[in-house]
C-alpha cells in the first residue's frame, strides 16, 4: 500500500510533468495586431524531436501538419483570428498537449486614391498640377492620419491637396503613401506629363557641354564627350516625352546613336552628367 508521502510525491511529479507538457504548446506570436497582407510568425517551446506530430490551425481556414515549432503565415483578409496548436505523442493521436490557442487581430488597409483637378498633360510654362487625396478608410474604419506625396522629380509634400509645378519637361510618376490610426498603409500613383517643346529645349548651339554631329542626321548621330565628363544617363525621347532609348553610366569619349527605323522628325536627347543637358536633334 502506497504511503501518503509517496502518493503526494507521485502526484506532485505527475502534476509537474502535466504542467511542463502543457507549456510546450504555449504559442508566442511575433505580434498580436497587424494589417491585411502582413506576415505573422508563431512559435512554441516544444522542439520537433519531443513530439510525434503537430497540428497548426490559423483561424482563416488554413491548417498545417508540418512538423515545425516555428511557422510564418500571411493573412490576406482582415478580422479576429484564433490560432491553435495541438501536439500528439504517437501515431494513434494521443494528445501530448493542447489544443492551446491565442487570438490576433488583422485590420483592413486604407484605400489610397489620387485625384487630379487639373489636366494630366500641361505645357512647361505656367504648369500647375492640382493633386487631391481622395483616399478612403478601410473596412476597419480607422481614420487616415498621415500622407506623404512624392512628385517624381524629388519634390515632396504632406498636405492633403497639394498644388505642384515642375521645372523641366518630362513624364513624372507622382505617388501618395497614406497611413491610418492602426498603422496600416497603402499607396497610389498617377503619371503626369510636360511635353518637350522649343521653349524647354537647350539648343546644342548654345551649350559647350557636348558636341553632337551630324545634326540633322540620316543614319546615326554622334555625341562627343569631354575627357573630364562621365555620363550617368542618356535618354532619347520623342516630343511627347516617350522614351525611345536609355543607357546608364557611360565611360566613353564618343557615343553613336543609330536611327534604327526612327521616322523623320524632331527628337530630344537628354544627357545627365554633373547636370542635365537637353538637346534637339533632327532625323531626316
Buried (B, 14 or more C-beta within 10 A) or exposed (E): EEEEEEEEEEEEEEEEEEEEBEEBBBBEBEEEEBBBBBEBEBBBEBEEEEBBBBBBBBBBEEEEEEEBBEBEBEBEEBBEBEBBBBBBBEEEEEBBBBBBBBEBBBBBBBBBBBEBEBEEBBEBEEBEBEBBBBBEBBBBEBEBEEBBBBBBBEBEBEEBBBEBEBEEBBBBEBBBBBBBBBEBBBEBEBEBBBBBBEEBBBEBEEBEBBBBEEBEBEEEBBBEBEEEBEBEBBBBBBBEBEEEBEEEEBEEEEBEBEBEEBEEEBBBBBBBBEEEBBBBBEBE
